[in-house]
């Protein structure tokens, strides 16, 4: 038995902010005009409405799929409505589902790991139709009052982030589905990018409620691991990137995307570059690219994930 990706849907909040508007909103330290777009290639990003929660974005995306008889719901996101209960319960309630639920969290690789778990459960026969969804609301963790250049650099990664919802439906299938998966991590680099507040380390201090990261060190950490996990997927399956309709790659900044795809040798016509108009949508990034490409039955897709912590993942599937 295989797990087939039988549906993909996304939800993007209507409100957007251009990179110029982001820079104008920063108080205290005044960044050089145009620095955000110049460094990242991001022109605009989406921002959830004030009363819109991570569960709302996930549920809105899921409503675009035939989820009524799902026998498991996995909420797989870096964001969450609250510490307790699992946000999956809140999503299920909003969708009117009564199936088992749980959360999966692994930064920007959350949804990819959610698919990993769902596939394993389908292959063992424990479930036959699994809804994996995410709702990312990182705009709530952006530092807008900045004291100096050092703090601006520390907060810079937050200015790339975008709110989004996505949902992927996996169903049991005897012929087509996910046929390769591999995951790795270098957890020694966990401190390079963090959102420390809300956990046991910093439960209530508002100073720790902002996303912090060192883009240079994060890039170096990924380069240290190297591209083998992605290239090995081709070697072990005997495929080339040309054998895929779409190669979806997690996107944080256009210069890094260009570097990574050049190292991996991915043809430009196999990419769906969502970053300039949608920003870094965290774990919703990969399904956003699949939905934008309009993939469907008969397509072969590759999902290449990169997440803070840090972790890498690759998943290959016949739709």
N, C-alpha and C positions, 0 to 999 in steps of 0.2 A: 504494500500500500504506500502511495506517495501523498504528499501534501501539495495541492495545487493552489496557486494564487489565482482565485477566481474573480476577484474584484478589488479595485483600488479607488479611493475617493479622498478628496481633500476639502478643507474649508479654510479660507483666508479672510480675516477681518477686513471690513471695507476701509477703515481708516488707515492711512499710510503716512509715513514721515520720510521726507527726502534727507539725504546726508547733510545738506545745507541746513535744514530745519533742526536736525539733531545738534549740529554745532551751535546754532543760535540758542538752543534751549539750555546749554551748559552754563552754569553760573559760577562766578569766581574766576578761575583760570580761563583765559580766552585762547582757544586753539587756533592755529593758522588756518585761514579760510580754505576749504576744499581738501583738508588733510584726510578726512575719513574716506571720501570717495577715491582720492588718489592712492591711498594705501591699500584699499580693499576692493575697489571696483564696484562697490555697492551704491546704487543710486537712490533706492528707496527700500523701506521695510514696512511690515504690517504691524498694527498695534491694536490689541483687543480693547473693546469698550470697557469702561470702568467697572461695570457690573458683570462682565463676562469672565467666567472661570475656565481653568484648563479642561474641566469635564464638559463644559458647554462646547468648546471647540472640537473635542473628540466626538461628542454626540452629534454635532452638526455634520461632521464628515461621515460618520457611520450611517446617517440617514440616507446617504446616497448609495447604500449597498443593500442587498437582500439579506438582512441580518436576523430576521424574525425568528428563525428556528436554530440560531447558533446555540451550541451546547457548551460553550465556554467563551468568556470575555476576558481578554488580557489588556490592561491599560499599561502601556509601555512608554514612559516619558521621563524626561528630566524634571518636568514640572509636576506639581500635584496641588489639589485643592487645599489639603490640610494634612497634618501628620497622621492623624487617625480619624476615620477608617481609611482603608485603601480607596483611592480615587475610582478604581474600577467599580466599586459598589455604587458610587454616585452616578457614573456614566450609565450603568445598567438600569438604575432607577429612572433616569431621564429617557432611556430608550424603551422602557417597559419590559425588560428582559428579566427572567427568573433563573438563569443558568448560573453555574459556579463562576466565580471571578477572582482575580488577583492582580497585583501590580508587579511590573518588572522595571527596574531602574538601572541605567548605566550610561548616564550623560547622553551625548548625541547618538550613541549606539543603542539606546533603549529599545526602539522599535525593531531594529535588526535582531537584537537578542530576543525580543518578544516573538518574532517569526521563528527563531531557532527553537524556542521552547514549544511553540504551537506545532511546529513540524514534528518534533520528537513525540509529542502526545498523540498526534494523528497516526504516525507510523506504528506506534505501539497498540493502537486500537482504543485508547482511552477516550478519544474524542473524534468526531467526524466533521465538525464545522466550527471553526474558531474565528472569532472576531478580535483582531489585534488593532488597537487604536491608540492614538496619542493626542494630547493637547498641550502645546507648548506656549507658555506665557512668560518668557524671559524679560519682557519689557518691565515687569514689576521689580526687577533686580538690577536696574541700570542706575549708576551713580550720576546724578545731574548736578549736584553741588560739588565742585572740584577745587581743592585748595591750591594746587600748583602743578607744574608739568609732570613731576614724578607720580602724583596721584592720577593724573590724566592718562599716563601710559599704563598704569596699573588697571584702570577702568576701561581701557580702549576696546577690549574684546566685546564688552557689553554693547557698544555702539553699533556693532555689526548684527546683533541678534534681532530676530523677527518672530512675531506670534503666528501660530498656525495650528491647524488640526488636520489629522490624517487617519485613515482607517484602511486596513487590508483584511480581506476575507480569505481564509484558507479552508479548503474542503478536501476530503478524502477522494483520491482518484487512483485508479489502477494503472493508468497509462502515462500521464504527464504530471509534472510537478517539480519541486525542488530536487535537484540531483547532485548538488555539491554544496558543502558548507565547511568553513574553517574559521576559527577565532583565536586570538592571542591577546596578551596584555603585558605591559611593563608597569606594574603597580608602584615601582620605586619613584615614578614621576607624578604621583597623585597630587602633589602640592602645587604643580605648575599652574593649574586653573581651578578655582574653587568658588563655591557659594556657601560660606561657612555657617550662616545663621540657620536657626530652627532645629538643629540637631543637639545632641548631648554636649558637644564641645562649646557651642555658643547659642544657648536656647533662646535668649531674649535680647541680647545686645544689638540695637539697630545698626551699629557700625559694621556688623558682619552680615547685613542683609543685602549686600551688593555683590555682583559678580566681579571676581578679581582674576587676572590672568597675565602671564608674560608670554606674548605671542612669539617672541624670538626663541625662548626656551622650549615652548611647546613644539614649534617647528623642528628644533634640534632634536627633541625627544623622539618625534616620529621618524626623523631621518636616521637616528641611531638604530631603531628597530629595523628599518629598511623595508623594501617593497616585496620581499620574498613571499609573504602570505598571498599576495595578489598574483604574482607571476607563477607560483606553484599551482594555483588553481587552473591555469592554462596547461601547464606541463602534465598535471595528473589527469586531466580530462581530454587532452589532445586537441583542444580548441584554440582559436585565436579570437581576438576582440572582434574581428569582422564577422564571426559566427553569431554575434548578438545583435538584436534589433536596437537595444539601448544598453549602455553601460552607465549606470547611475552611480555617481561618486559624491560622497559628502563634501559640501562646499562651504568654506569659511572665508576665503578671500581669493579673488581672481588670480593674483600672482602665484599663490600656492597651488591652486587648481592647475594652472598652466604647467608649473614645475612637475607636479605629480603625474599628470597625464603624459607629459613628455618622457619622464623616466619609465613609465609603464608601457609607453608606446600605444596609447589608446587613440584611434583615429578621431578627429574632431567631429566627424559626422555621426559618431555613435554616442556623443554626449548631448545632454540637455542642460544647458547652462541657465539655471534659475537665479543665481546669486544677484546679478545687477538689479533686477526688478523686485526681488522678494527677500533679499538678505539671507542671513544664516538662520534657517528655520529649525535648527537643532535636530531632534529625532524625526521631524516631519519632512526633512529634506529629501530623502530617498523616494518615498511614495509621491512626493510632489513632482519629482522628475518623471516617474512612471505615468502619473496622471496627465502631465503636460504633454508627454509623447503620445498619449492615446493608445498605449499598448493593449493587446487583447489576445484571444485564443490564437495559437500558432506562433506567437512571438517568443523569442528566447531573451532573457534579461539577466544582467549581472548587477548585483548590489555590492558596492564597496564602501564599508563604513570606517570612520575614524572618530573616536570619542575621547573626551578627557578622562584621565585616570591613570594611565592612558590605555586605550584598547583599539584593536583593529578587528575587522570582520569581513568576510566575503561569502556571498550566497549566490548560487547560480540556479536558474529555474526555467523550465519550459512552461509557458502559460497555456 
